[in-house]
Amino acid sequence: MKKHLLVAFLFATILVSAQDKASRYAPVISTKGLKEKLTIIAGAEMEGRETGMPGERKAAAYIEEQFKKIGLQPGNGNSYQMNYPVYRDEVSDKSLRVNGRSFEWDKQYFFNLGAVTNGTLNIKNIVFAGHGIVDSVKSINDLAGLDVKDKIVMVLDGDGGIGSTAGSSFAKMNALRRVGAAGMLMISSVFPKTTVTATIGNIYFRQSTGSPFTMVTISPEIASALLGRTTTLSMNDLKAVKKGTYTAELQLMVAKKTTTLETSNVIGVLPGTDKKDEYVFLTAHHDHLGMRNGQIYYGADDDGSGTVSVIQMAEAFAAAVKKGDRPRRSIAFMTVSGEEKGLWGSEYYSDHPIYPLDKTTVNLNIDMVGRVDTERQTADSLNYVYVIGHDKLSSELAPINEGANNKYTKLTLDYKFDDPKDVNRIYYRSDHYNFARKGVPILFFYDGMLKADYHKVSDTVDKINFELMQKRVQMIYYTAWDIANRDNMLKRDIPLSMPGR
């Protein structure tokens, strides 16, 4: 009996020792280290880290340098960078004529570069559709009875005072697309414009392969000419014009060139032991909004905080490896670009995975963990984190995360953003989404900042609560440690009920 008791005692001692190994290396995630790295990532030299711009490439180079220094292996063959293309258009020439008469850019028309195609568009007939509103709730359909398929449709700006969300240009454009129209001319009173419309467009992720849809904003003077009037109608006069098809010769010429830019995700891997062919992914996005009107959008919290958290966790796991405590599963540390543009980097990775997604046991994503939510009016405001994904895809996620937190960090784990009725749609707004849509269990950690300095130039390092940030990052590290070392991959036993973006 004594021998059996001794064996049981020794086994329990070994088990507890194994479980507590994680706590030996958690102090590597320090307020000092977080602040030092964030001061660089969110510094002026990075110029706001806009995707595809020099500042973002500097940030990617810095992250790669840190991964090398830590001792991570390159995550993409022999490279730490996973490059993917993005694009930008620039107009070199443009013109708009009605019945042979030329009109002037910004004085009488303008367009966004993504809303027109290269070449010359010649149109003989224009359909006028009033305000172009289609609103089933208010039983309004300005397109009823009109032949708009493959036609350019001219509509008045706004909703005519009826209070309909269908009065936005986006809603009108979508309504016209649904019925097969080829384009939309929006009549606006903004002319002559006091601001200069950019002839260099925004960066975009993929080149369109669908049918082109032309969208041009025009003055009442152009609209009047298209309606066959020799004098210019006012916006009020235009409201009284009969809907229908009008004969007019419209010629729109656009000459634009497309430049291919390059951006990247940065990936470093710490190989595991007996389960090295299975992966834990720790992610954040290193891009932000760049510079606008000469002002830098520093993005310290969004998502400089997540970026340096990934680096610091890599340091903690690397410290464990040096002491002989290598995790069983491989851990991939990845920062992505393009998040602010539409989750581009994580979408690119999930569509072109370097490591099999069916062998990726979890994605723990960190996007904004450095601040206190200014809207949180509870006593735990200095000891919380929002967790998204706890009830999705795997029933094992929440118990593991809660167990790590209860044992080590004792934060309040707030699940309010997992409500399917969340009006902010937080589940869809960061890079974990692209892992979840492929079936990989995810947890997303977030401080809840949607006001105050969110997406403003004032999102700076001096606003970060590094003590709270450290606690949050250590909790994520403990969760990752558990998942990396458990016997089995996480169950995928909860069907994903969330609709697509």
SEKOLVEX-809066 format. One record per residue (C-alpha): residue in three letters; x, y, z. Coordinates in steps of 0.2 Angstrom, whole numbers, plus 2048, in hexadecimal, padded with zeros to 3 digits. Layout:
BEGIN
+-----+------+-------+-----+
: res : east : north :  up :
+-----+------+-------+-----+
: ALA :    X :     Y :   Z :
...
+-----+------+-------+-----+
END
This chain:
BEGIN
+-----+------+-------+-----+
: res : east : north :  up :
+-----+------+-------+-----+
: MET :  800 :   800 : 800 :
: LYS :  80E :   80C : 804 :
: LYS :  817 :   808 : 7F4 :
: HIS :  806 :   80C : 7EA :
: LEU :  804 :   81D : 7F4 :
: LEU :  816 :   822 : 7F0 :
: VAL :  814 :   81F : 7DD :
: ALA :  804 :   829 : 7DD :
: PHE :  80C :   837 : 7E7 :
: LEU :  81B :   837 : 7DB :
: PHE :  80F :   837 : 7CC :
: ALA :  805 :   845 : 7D3 :
: THR :  814 :   84F : 7D6 :
: ILE :  81B :   84D : 7C4 :
: LEU :  809 :   852 : 7BE :
: VAL :  809 :   862 : 7C8 :
: SER :  81A :   866 : 7C4 :
: ALA :  816 :   864 : 7B1 :
: GLN :  807 :   86F : 7B3 :
: ASP :  811 :   87C : 7BC :
: LYS :  81F :   87D : 7AF :
: ALA :  815 :   88B : 7A6 :
: SER :  817 :   897 : 7B5 :
: ARG :  82A :   896 : 7B5 :
: TYR :  82A :   89F : 7A4 :
: ALA :  81B :   8AB : 7A6 :
: PRO :  825 :   8B9 : 7AD :
: VAL :  82E :   8BA : 79D :
: ILE :  81E :   8C3 : 797 :
: SER :  823 :   8D3 : 7A0 :
: THR :  81C :   8E5 : 7A1 :
: LYS :  82E :   8EB : 79C :
: GLY :  82F :   8DF : 78D :
: LEU :  81D :   8E4 : 787 :
: LYS :  820 :   8F6 : 788 :
: GLU :  832 :   8F6 : 780 :
: LYS :  82B :   8ED : 771 :
: LEU :  81B :   8F6 : 770 :
: THR :  824 :   907 : 770 :
: ILE :  82D :   901 : 760 :
: ILE :  81E :   8F9 : 757 :
: ALA :  813 :   908 : 75B :
: GLY :  820 :   915 : 758 :
: ALA :  821 :   923 : 74B :
: GLU :  82E :   919 : 741 :
: MET :  820 :   90C : 73D :
: GLU :  815 :   91A : 735 :
: GLY :  805 :   912 : 73B :
: ARG :  809 :   901 : 733 :
: GLU :  7FD :   902 : 724 :
: THR :  7FC :   8F2 : 71A :
: GLY :  808 :   8F2 : 70B :
: MET :  810 :   902 : 710 :
: PRO :  822 :   905 : 716 :
: GLY :  81D :   906 : 729 :
: GLU :  814 :   8F6 : 729 :
: ARG :  823 :   8ED : 720 :
: LYS :  82F :   8F5 : 72E :
: ALA :  823 :   8ED : 73B :
: ALA :  824 :   8DC : 732 :
: ALA :  837 :   8DD : 731 :
: TYR :  838 :   8E1 : 744 :
: ILE :  82D :   8D2 : 748 :
: GLU :  837 :   8C7 : 73E :
: GLU :  847 :   8CD : 746 :
: GLN :  83F :   8C9 : 757 :
: PHE :  83A :   8B8 : 752 :
: LYS :  84C :   8B4 : 74C :
: LYS :  853 :   8BB : 75C :
: ILE :  847 :   8B0 : 766 :
: GLY :  84C :   8A1 : 75D :
: LEU :  83C :   89D : 754 :
: GLN :  83E :   894 : 743 :
: PRO :  838 :   89C : 733 :
: GLY :  825 :   898 : 731 :
: ASN :  825 :   898 : 71E :
: GLY :  832 :   88D : 718 :
: ASN :  842 :   896 : 719 :
: SER :  839 :   8A7 : 71C :
: TYR :  830 :   8AF : 72B :
: GLN :  826 :   8B9 : 71E :
: MET :  816 :   8B3 : 715 :
: ASN :  814 :   8C0 : 707 :
: TYR :  804 :   8C3 : 6FE :
: PRO :  800 :   8D1 : 6F1 :
: VAL :  7F5 :   8E0 : 6F4 :
: TYR :  7F1 :   8ED : 6E7 :
: ARG :  7EF :   8FF : 6E4 :
: ASP :  7E7 :   909 : 6D5 :
: GLU :  7EC :   91A : 6CE :
: VAL :  7E3 :   924 : 6C1 :
: SER :  7EE :   92C : 6B4 :
: ASP :  7E0 :   933 : 6A9 :
: LYS :  7CD :   935 : 6AA :
: SER :  7BF :   93E : 6A1 :
: LEU :  7AC :   93F : 6A1 :
: ARG :  7A2 :   945 : 692 :
: VAL :  78F :   947 : 68F :
: ASN :  78A :   949 : 67D :
: GLY :  79B :   94E : 679 :
: ARG :  79D :   95B : 687 :
: SER :  7AB :   959 : 693 :
: PHE :  7A9 :   95B : 6A6 :
: GLU :  7B6 :   95E : 6B3 :
: TRP :  7BD :   953 : 6C1 :
: ASP :  7B7 :   958 : 6D3 :
: LYS :  7AD :   967 : 6CC :
: GLN :  7A0 :   95C : 6C4 :
: TYR :  7A5 :   949 : 6C7 :
: PHE :  7B0 :   93D : 6D0 :
: PHE :  7B2 :   92B : 6D4 :
: ASN :  7BB :   91F : 6DF :
: LEU :  7C8 :   915 : 6D6 :
: GLY :  7C1 :   904 : 6DB :
: ALA :  7B0 :   909 : 6D3 :
: VAL :  7B6 :   90B : 6C1 :
: THR :  7BF :   900 : 6B5 :
: ASN :  7CD :   904 : 6A9 :
: GLY :  7C8 :   90A : 698 :
: THR :  7BA :   913 : 690 :
: LEU :  7A8 :   911 : 693 :
: ASN :  79B :   917 : 686 :
: ILE :  789 :   917 : 68B :
: LYS :  77A :   91C : 680 :
: ASN :  76C :   91B : 68D :
: ILE :  76B :   920 : 69F :
: VAL :  75D :   91A : 6AB :
: PHE :  757 :   926 : 6B8 :
: ALA :  750 :   91E : 6C8 :
: GLY :  74C :   92D : 6D3 :
: HIS :  755 :   929 : 6E4 :
: GLY :  758 :   917 : 6DF :
: ILE :  751 :   911 : 6F0 :
: VAL :  74C :   8FF : 6F2 :
: ASP :  745 :   8FD : 704 :
: SER :  739 :   8EE : 707 :
: VAL :  735 :   8F5 : 719 :
: LYS :  72E :   905 : 712 :
: SER :  727 :   8FD : 702 :
: ILE :  731 :   908 : 6F7 :
: ASN :  739 :   902 : 6E7 :
: ASP :  740 :   90F : 6DB :
: LEU :  746 :   902 : 6CF :
: ALA :  735 :   8FB : 6CC :
: GLY :  730 :   8FB : 6BA :
: LEU :  741 :   901 : 6B4 :
: ASP :  74C :   8F6 : 6A8 :
: VAL :  75D :   8F8 : 6B1 :
: LYS :  765 :   8E8 : 6AC :
: ASP :  776 :   8EC : 6A5 :
: LYS :  772 :   8FE : 6A6 :
: ILE :  77A :   90D : 6AE :
: VAL :  76E :   914 : 6BB :
: MET :  76D :   926 : 6C1 :
: VAL :  767 :   929 : 6D2 :
: LEU :  765 :   938 : 6DE :
: ASP :  770 :   938 : 6EE :
: GLY :  767 :   935 : 6FF :
: ASP :  756 :   92E : 703 :
: GLY :  74B :   93D : 6FF :
: GLY :  747 :   940 : 711 :
: ILE :  73E :   92F : 714 :
: GLY :  74A :   929 : 722 :
: SER :  750 :   919 : 719 :
: THR :  760 :   910 : 71B :
: ALA :  75E :   90B : 709 :
: GLY :  763 :   91D : 705 :
: SER :  776 :   91A : 706 :
: SER :  780 :   919 : 6F7 :
: PHE :  786 :   908 : 6FC :
: ALA :  774 :   901 : 6FE :
: LYS :  76F :   909 : 6ED :
: MET :  77E :   901 : 6E4 :
: ASN :  77A :   8F0 : 6EC :
: ALA :  768 :   8F1 : 6E7 :
: LEU :  76D :   8F5 : 6D5 :
: ARG :  77A :   8E7 : 6D5 :
: ARG :  76C :   8DB : 6DA :
: VAL :  762 :   8DF : 6CB :
: GLY :  770 :   8DE : 6BF :
: ALA :  774 :   8F1 : 6BC :
: ALA :  785 :   8F5 : 6B4 :
: GLY :  788 :   905 : 6BF :
: MET :  782 :   914 : 6C8 :
: LEU :  783 :   926 : 6C6 :
: MET :  780 :   92F : 6D7 :
: ILE :  77A :   941 : 6D5 :
: SER :  781 :   94B : 6E3 :
: SER :  781 :   95D : 6E9 :
: VAL :  793 :   95D : 6EF :
: PHE :  799 :   966 : 6DF :
: PRO :  7A4 :   96F : 6DD :
: LYS :  7AE :   965 : 6E9 :
: THR :  7B9 :   96E : 6F6 :
: THR :  7C4 :   95F : 6F9 :
: VAL :  7CF :   956 : 6EC :
: THR :  7CA :   944 : 6E7 :
: ALA :  7D8 :   938 : 6E8 :
: THR :  7DE :   931 : 6D8 :
: ILE :  7E9 :   924 : 6E1 :
: GLY :  7DD :   917 : 6E9 :
: ASN :  7DC :   90D : 6F9 :
: ILE :  7E6 :   8FD : 6FA :
: TYR :  7DC :   8ED : 6F6 :
: PHE :  7DE :   8DB : 6F9 :
: ARG :  7D8 :   8D2 : 6E9 :
: GLN :  7D5 :   8D7 : 6D7 :
: SER :  7C3 :   8D6 : 6D2 :
: THR :  7BD :   8C8 : 6C7 :
: GLY :  7AB :   8CC : 6C7 :
: SER :  7A1 :   8D7 : 6BC :
: PRO :  7A6 :   8E9 : 6BC :
: PHE :  79A :   8F5 : 6C4 :
: THR :  79D :   908 : 6C0 :
: MET :  79A :   915 : 6CE :
: VAL :  79C :   927 : 6CB :
: THR :  796 :   936 : 6D5 :
: ILE :  790 :   944 : 6C9 :
: SER :  789 :   956 : 6CB :
: PRO :  777 :   95C : 6C7 :
: GLU :  77F :   964 : 6B7 :
: ILE :  785 :   953 : 6B0 :
: ALA :  774 :   94B : 6B5 :
: SER :  76A :   959 : 6AC :
: ALA :  775 :   956 : 69C :
: LEU :  771 :   943 : 69D :
: LEU :  75F :   947 : 69F :
: GLY :  75F :   952 : 68F :
: ARG :  75D :   963 : 698 :
: THR :  766 :   972 : 692 :
: THR :  766 :   97A : 6A3 :
: THR :  76C :   973 : 6B3 :
: LEU :  75E :   96C : 6BE :
: SER :  75F :   96F : 6D1 :
: MET :  75F :   960 : 6DD :
: ASN :  74D :   964 : 6E1 :
: ASP :  749 :   965 : 6CE :
: LEU :  751 :   954 : 6CB :
: LYS :  745 :   94C : 6D8 :
: ALA :  736 :   950 : 6CD :
: VAL :  73E :   948 : 6BD :
: LYS :  735 :   939 : 6B7 :
: LYS :  73D :   929 : 6B9 :
: GLY :  742 :   91F : 6A9 :
: THR :  74F :   91D : 69B :
: TYR :  757 :   92C : 693 :
: THR :  761 :   92D : 684 :
: ALA :  772 :   935 : 686 :
: GLU :  784 :   932 : 681 :
: LEU :  78F :   92F : 690 :
: GLN :  7A1 :   92C : 68E :
: LEU :  7AC :   928 : 69E :
: MET :  7BF :   925 : 69B :
: VAL :  7CA :   91F : 6A8 :
: ALA :  7DD :   91A : 6A7 :
: LYS :  7E4 :   913 : 6B6 :
: LYS :  7F2 :   908 : 6BB :
: THR :  7F3 :   8FB : 6C8 :
: THR :  802 :   8F9 : 6D3 :
: THR :  805 :   8E8 : 6DD :
: LEU :  80B :   8EB : 6EE :
: GLU :  812 :   8DE : 6FA :
: THR :  80D :   8DB : 70C :
: SER :  810 :   8CC : 718 :
: ASN :  80B :   8C2 : 727 :
: VAL :  81A :   8BE : 732 :
: ILE :  81B :   8AC : 739 :
: GLY :  827 :   8A4 : 745 :
: VAL :  826 :   892 : 74B :
: LEU :  82C :   889 : 75B :
: PRO :  82B :   877 : 757 :
: GLY :  823 :   86B : 763 :
: THR :  829 :   859 : 769 :
: ASP :  81E :   84A : 767 :
: LYS :  80F :   854 : 75F :
: LYS :  819 :   860 : 755 :
: ASP :  80E :   85D : 746 :
: GLU :  800 :   865 : 74F :
: TYR :  7FF :   878 : 751 :
: VAL :  7FA :   886 : 75D :
: PHE :  7F8 :   896 : 754 :
: LEU :  7FB :   8A7 : 75E :
: THR :  7F6 :   8B6 : 753 :
: ALA :  7F4 :   8C8 : 753 :
: HIS :  7F4 :   8D5 : 745 :
: HIS :  803 :   8E1 : 743 :
: ASP :  7FB :   8ED : 737 :
: HIS :  7F1 :   8FD : 73B :
: LEU :  7EA :   90C : 732 :
: GLY :  7FA :   915 : 72C :
: MET :  7FB :   928 : 72A :
: ARG :  7ED :   934 : 725 :
: ASN :  7EF :   946 : 722 :
: GLY :  801 :   945 : 729 :
: GLN :  7FB :   93E : 739 :
: ILE :  801 :   92D : 73F :
: TYR :  7F4 :   920 : 746 :
: TYR :  800 :   917 : 752 :
: GLY :  7F5 :   908 : 756 :
: ALA :  7FD :   904 : 767 :
: ASP :  7EE :   8FA : 76D :
: ASP :  7E7 :   8F6 : 75C :
: ASP :  7F0 :   8EB : 75A :
: GLY :  802 :   8EF : 75F :
: SER :  7FD :   8E7 : 770 :
: GLY :  7F9 :   8D7 : 768 :
: THR :  808 :   8D7 : 75D :
: VAL :  814 :   8D9 : 76C :
: SER :  80A :   8CC : 776 :
: VAL :  80E :   8BF : 769 :
: ILE :  820 :   8C3 : 769 :
: GLN :  821 :   8C3 : 77C :
: MET :  818 :   8B2 : 77D :
: ALA :  824 :   8AB : 770 :
: GLU :  832 :   8B1 : 77C :
: ALA :  82A :   8A8 : 78A :
: PHE :  828 :   897 : 781 :
: ALA :  83A :   899 : 77A :
: ALA :  840 :   89B : 78C :
: ALA :  837 :   88B : 790 :
: VAL :  840 :   882 : 782 :
: LYS :  851 :   888 : 788 :
: LYS :  84D :   87F : 799 :
: GLY :  847 :   86F : 790 :
: ASP :  835 :   872 : 792 :
: ARG :  830 :   872 : 77F :
: PRO :  81E :   871 : 77C :
: ARG :  817 :   862 : 774 :
: ARG :  80E :   86B : 766 :
: SER :  816 :   877 : 75A :
: ILE :  811 :   889 : 75D :
: ALA :  810 :   895 : 74F :
: PHE :  812 :   8A8 : 753 :
: MET :  80A :   8B2 : 745 :
: THR :  807 :   8C4 : 743 :
: VAL :  7FC :   8C9 : 734 :
: SER :  7FA :   8D8 : 729 :
: GLY :  7EA :   8DF : 721 :
: GLU :  7DE :   8DD : 730 :
: GLU :  7D9 :   8EF : 730 :
: LYS :  7D5 :   8ED : 71D :
: GLY :  7CA :   8DE : 71F :
: LEU :  7D3 :   8CF : 728 :
: TRP :  7DE :   8CD : 718 :
: GLY :  7ED :   8C5 : 71F :
: SER :  7E4 :   8B8 : 729 :
: GLU :  7D9 :   8B4 : 71A :
: TYR :  7E8 :   8B2 : 70F :
: TYR :  7F0 :   8A6 : 71C :
: SER :  7E0 :   89C : 71F :
: ASP :  7DD :   89A : 70C :
: HIS :  7F0 :   895 : 70A :
: PRO :  7F4 :   88D : 71A :
: ILE :  807 :   888 : 71D :
: TYR :  802 :   87C : 72A :
: PRO :  7F2 :   871 : 729 :
: LEU :  7E3 :   879 : 730 :
: ASP :  7DD :   868 : 736 :
: LYS :  7ED :   866 : 740 :
: THR :  7EB :   878 : 747 :
: THR :  7E3 :   874 : 758 :
: VAL :  7DF :   887 : 75C :
: ASN :  7E1 :   899 : 758 :
: LEU :  7E3 :   8A5 : 766 :
: ASN :  7E2 :   8B6 : 75F :
: ILE :  7E6 :   8C6 : 768 :
: ASP :  7E0 :   8D7 : 762 :
: MET :  7E0 :   8E5 : 76E :
: VAL :  7E5 :   8E0 : 780 :
: GLY :  7ED :   8EF : 786 :
: ARG :  7DF :   8FB : 78C :
: VAL :  7D0 :   8FC : 797 :
: ASP :  7C0 :   8FD : 78F :
: THR :  7B9 :   90F : 792 :
: GLU :  7A7 :   909 : 791 :
: ARG :  7AA :   8FB : 79F :
: GLN :  7A3 :   902 : 7AF :
: THR :  7A5 :   8F3 : 7BA :
: ALA :  7B1 :   8F0 : 7C9 :
: ASP :  7BB :   8E4 : 7BF :
: SER :  7C0 :   8F1 : 7B2 :
: LEU :  7D3 :   8EE : 7B7 :
: ASN :  7D2 :   8DB : 7B7 :
: TYR :  7C8 :   8D5 : 7A8 :
: VAL :  7CA :   8CF : 796 :
: TYR :  7BC :   8CC : 789 :
: VAL :  7BD :   8BA : 781 :
: ILE :  7B5 :   8B6 : 771 :
: GLY :  7B3 :   8A4 : 76B :
: HIS :  7B1 :   89B : 77B :
: ASP :  7A0 :   893 : 776 :
: LYS :  7A5 :   88F : 764 :
: LEU :  7AD :   881 : 75B :
: SER :  7B4 :   878 : 76A :
: SER :  7AC :   874 : 77B :
: GLU :  7BE :   872 : 782 :
: LEU :  7C3 :   884 : 77F :
: ALA :  7BA :   88D : 78D :
: PRO :  7BF :   880 : 79B :
: ILE :  7D1 :   881 : 796 :
: ASN :  7D2 :   894 : 795 :
: GLU :  7C8 :   896 : 7A5 :
: GLY :  7D3 :   889 : 7AE :
: ALA :  7E3 :   892 : 7A9 :
: ASN :  7DB :   8A3 : 7AE :
: ASN :  7D4 :   89C : 7BF :
: LYS :  7E5 :   894 : 7C4 :
: TYR :  7F1 :   8A2 : 7BF :
: THR :  7EA :   8B3 : 7BA :
: LYS :  7D8 :   8B5 : 7C1 :
: LEU :  7D1 :   8C1 : 7B4 :
: THR :  7BF :   8C4 : 7B1 :
: LEU :  7BC :   8BB : 7A0 :
: ASP :  7AD :   8C4 : 798 :
: TYR :  7A4 :   8BB : 78B :
: LYS :  798 :   8C9 : 786 :
: PHE :  79E :   8CB : 774 :
: ASP :  79A :   8B8 : 771 :
: ASP :  788 :   8BD : 770 :
: PRO :  782 :   8BA : 75E :
: LYS :  778 :   8CA : 760 :
: ASP :  788 :   8D4 : 763 :
: VAL :  784 :   8E4 : 75A :
: ASN :  797 :   8E7 : 758 :
: ARG :  79A :   8D6 : 750 :
: ILE :  7AB :   8D4 : 759 :
: TYR :  7AB :   8C2 : 754 :
: TYR :  7AE :   8C7 : 742 :
: ARG :  7BA :   8D5 : 744 :
: SER :  7CB :   8CD : 747 :
: ASP :  7D6 :   8C0 : 740 :
: HIS :  7D0 :   8B1 : 74A :
: TYR :  7C0 :   8B1 : 73E :
: ASN :  7CA :   8AA : 730 :
: PHE :  7D0 :   89B : 73A :
: ALA :  7BE :   898 : 741 :
: ARG :  7B6 :   898 : 730 :
: LYS :  7C2 :   88A : 72B :
: GLY :  7BD :   880 : 73B :
: VAL :  7CC :   884 : 746 :
: PRO :  7C6 :   887 : 758 :
: ILE :  7CA :   899 : 75D :
: LEU :  7CB :   8A5 : 76C :
: PHE :  7CD :   8B8 : 76A :
: PHE :  7D3 :   8C3 : 778 :
: TYR :  7CE :   8D5 : 778 :
: ASP :  7CD :   8E4 : 783 :
: GLY :  7BC :   8EB : 77C :
: MET :  7C3 :   8FC : 777 :
: LEU :  7B6 :   903 : 76A :
: LYS :  7B6 :   915 : 76F :
: ALA :  7C2 :   921 : 777 :
: ASP :  7D2 :   91F : 76C :
: TYR :  7CD :   911 : 761 :
: HIS :  7D3 :   914 : 74F :
: LYS :  7D9 :   925 : 754 :
: VAL :  7EA :   92D : 754 :
: SER :  7E9 :   92D : 767 :
: ASP :  7EB :   91A : 768 :
: THR :  7FC :   91C : 76F :
: VAL :  808 :   912 : 77A :
: ASP :  805 :   91E : 789 :
: LYS :  7F3 :   918 : 78A :
: ILE :  7F8 :   906 : 78D :
: ASN :  7F5 :   8FD : 79E :
: PHE :  804 :   8F2 : 79E :
: GLU :  800 :   8E9 : 7AE :
: LEU :  7EF :   8E4 : 7A8 :
: MET :  7F6 :   8E0 : 797 :
: GLN :  804 :   8D5 : 79F :
: LYS :  7F6 :   8CB : 7A9 :
: ARG :  7EC :   8C8 : 799 :
: VAL :  7FA :   8C2 : 78F :
: GLN :  800 :   8B6 : 79C :
: MET :  7EF :   8AF : 79D :
: ILE :  7EF :   8AC : 78A :
: TYR :  800 :   8A4 : 78C :
: TYR :  7FA :   898 : 799 :
: THR :  7EC :   893 : 78E :
: ALA :  7F7 :   890 : 780 :
: TRP :  803 :   886 : 78B :
: ASP :  7F5 :   87A : 790 :
: ILE :  7EE :   878 : 77E :
: ALA :  800 :   875 : 778 :
: ASN :  804 :   867 : 784 :
: ARG :  7F3 :   85E : 786 :
: ASP :  7F2 :   84C : 780 :
: ASN :  7E5 :   850 : 772 :
: MET :  7E1 :   85D : 766 :
: LEU :  7D2 :   868 : 76B :
: LYS :  7C1 :   860 : 766 :
: ARG :  7B8 :   868 : 758 :
: ASP :  7A7 :   863 : 75F :
: ILE :  79C :   873 : 75D :
: PRO :  796 :   877 : 74C :
: LEU :  799 :   889 : 747 :
: SER :  789 :   892 : 747 :
: MET :  78F :   8A3 : 744 :
: PRO :  78B :   8A9 : 732 :
: GLY :  798 :   8B0 : 726 :
: ARG :  79E :   8C2 : 726 :
+-----+------+-------+-----+
END
